């Protein structure tokens, strides 16, 4: 059997292991920190290193109950000593996302007693389905405020492995509409967000809700009694995929009614310089603003053009900036 390091410590980034088998095209190790996927969380990727060789781990999934590591090229031989290295940026984003989903689940269970009926996640994005009678934007905003209060509360997150019979004495341990735990499982791993949520769960999580960062509920859909909510994470203190972060905020904007817009033409001593700037300010989420600036200098002596996207805080401080330049740079 493979020792599953991630069950006890989600922060293990690298480890040494021995190749036990090559099974169905996958490398089986005596221990592994690679999460094989499950519960809506994708499997990890990374590398195996041995001697002067490096094998890229393209996929990890359970094979006969243990993680199977699919690698590019000829796999390492049975008995070889290897070092496993996770793609930590992606893993940590998934840890934050998974904990964010537990925060969302905990808040909705605490405040509305709504069961989870499904869900999945990608790095910094997730979807959860809940059994609500109805859903409206005001309720979504209320839920978003509540989940971010739990992030700000900096609640500790801890895991524990319990005998199955003991675990099932815990009220509401299974939050899904249907108990998905197979009968053959003798031990149950629990994930607890102190003071908020306690669930059976086998995935990876951060150690404190403060690591999650701001949670944005970017969409919701009603499917009868089933409400599907989509969320994204954002935190300026952590280096995220800025393009995805900006997309999640843009989706919430009302493009038909910008807060303000305008156009400026630049000149020097009354002489037109052939430079025109168009700007548009739109309200985003939680008091934030999004500004688009088109700086068109195609008629100037040095033709060029720039497109700027700015994310502004409620105090109008610039928190994100992204730009594209076309042609030569302006002086």
CORCORQUI-V458564 format. One record per residue. N is the residue number from 0. RES is the residue in one letter. OMEGA is omega in whole degrees, -180 to 180 (999 if undefined). Layout:
BEGIN
n	res	omega
N	RES	OMEGA
N	RES	OMEGA
END
This chain:
BEGIN
n	res	omega
0	X	178
1	X	174
2	X	-175
3	X	-174
4	X	-176
5	X	180
6	X	-176
7	X	-178
8	X	-179
9	X	-175
10	X	175
11	X	-178
12	X	-180
13	X	-176
14	X	175
15	X	-178
16	X	177
17	X	178
18	X	180
19	X	-174
20	X	167
21	X	-169
22	X	178
23	X	178
24	X	-178
25	X	179
26	X	178
27	X	-178
28	X	178
29	X	173
30	X	-178
31	X	172
32	X	179
33	X	176
34	X	-174
35	X	-179
36	X	179
37	X	180
38	X	-179
39	X	180
40	X	179
41	X	175
42	X	-179
43	X	170
44	X	-179
45	X	-177
46	X	166
47	X	-180
48	X	177
49	X	-176
50	X	178
51	X	-179
52	X	175
53	X	177
54	X	176
55	X	177
56	X	-175
57	X	-177
58	X	173
59	X	175
60	X	-179
61	X	174
62	X	-177
63	X	173
64	X	-179
65	X	-180
66	X	173
67	X	-175
68	X	180
69	X	-175
70	X	174
71	X	178
72	X	180
73	X	-175
74	X	176
75	X	-177
76	X	175
77	X	-179
78	X	-179
79	X	175
80	X	-178
81	X	172
82	X	177
83	X	177
84	X	179
85	X	166
86	X	-167
87	X	-179
88	X	-180
89	X	-180
90	X	-177
91	X	175
92	X	178
93	X	176
94	X	179
95	X	-179
96	X	-178
97	X	178
98	X	177
99	X	180
100	X	176
101	X	175
102	X	179
103	X	180
104	X	-179
105	X	180
106	X	-178
107	X	177
108	X	-179
109	X	-171
110	X	-173
111	X	-180
112	X	-180
113	X	-179
114	X	175
115	X	179
116	X	179
117	X	178
118	X	173
119	X	-177
120	X	169
121	X	177
122	X	177
123	X	177
124	X	177
125	X	175
126	X	175
127	X	178
128	X	-179
129	X	179
130	X	175
131	X	173
132	X	180
133	X	177
134	X	178
135	X	-175
136	X	-179
137	X	179
138	X	177
139	X	179
140	X	178
141	X	179
142	X	180
143	X	178
144	X	-178
145	X	-178
146	X	179
147	X	171
148	X	178
149	X	174
150	X	-179
151	X	-180
152	X	178
153	X	-180
154	X	177
155	X	178
156	X	-179
157	X	179
158	X	179
159	X	177
160	X	-175
161	X	170
162	X	-175
163	X	-177
164	X	179
165	X	-178
166	X	-176
167	X	170
168	X	-179
169	X	-180
170	X	174
171	X	-180
172	X	180
173	X	-176
174	X	178
175	X	-179
176	X	180
177	X	177
178	X	-175
179	X	-179
180	X	179
181	X	-178
182	X	-175
183	X	-180
184	X	-176
185	X	178
186	X	-177
187	X	176
188	X	179
189	X	174
190	X	-177
191	X	167
192	X	-169
193	X	176
194	X	-178
195	X	-166
196	X	175
197	X	-176
198	X	167
199	X	-175
200	X	-179
201	X	-174
202	X	-177
203	X	-174
204	X	172
205	X	-175
206	X	-178
207	X	-177
208	X	179
209	X	179
210	X	-176
211	X	-174
212	X	-175
213	X	180
214	X	177
215	X	173
216	X	-169
217	X	-178
218	X	172
219	X	-179
220	X	178
221	X	177
222	X	-172
223	X	177
224	X	-176
225	X	179
226	X	178
227	X	179
228	X	178
229	X	-177
230	X	173
231	X	179
232	X	177
233	X	178
234	X	-176
235	X	-178
236	X	-177
237	X	-177
238	X	-177
239	X	171
240	X	-171
241	X	-180
242	X	179
243	X	179
244	X	-179
245	X	179
246	X	-176
247	X	179
248	X	-180
249	X	-177
250	X	-177
251	X	-172
252	X	175
253	X	-175
254	X	-176
255	X	-175
256	X	177
257	X	177
258	X	179
259	X	177
260	X	-180
261	X	-179
262	X	179
263	X	174
264	X	-175
265	X	177
266	X	180
267	X	-179
268	X	177
269	X	-179
270	X	179
271	X	-179
272	X	180
273	X	-179
274	X	-180
275	X	-179
276	X	173
277	X	-180
278	X	-176
279	X	-179
280	X	-178
281	X	179
282	X	179
283	X	-177
284	X	170
285	X	177
286	X	179
287	X	180
288	X	176
289	X	180
290	X	174
291	X	179
292	X	174
293	X	179
294	X	-174
295	X	179
296	X	-177
297	X	180
298	X	-179
299	X	178
300	X	177
301	X	-172
302	X	175
303	X	180
304	X	180
305	X	175
306	X	-179
307	X	169
308	X	-179
309	X	171
310	X	-175
311	X	177
312	X	178
313	X	178
314	X	179
315	X	173
316	X	-180
317	X	180
318	X	176
319	X	174
320	X	179
321	X	-179
322	X	173
323	X	178
324	X	179
325	X	-179
326	X	-177
327	X	179
328	X	175
329	X	175
330	X	999
END
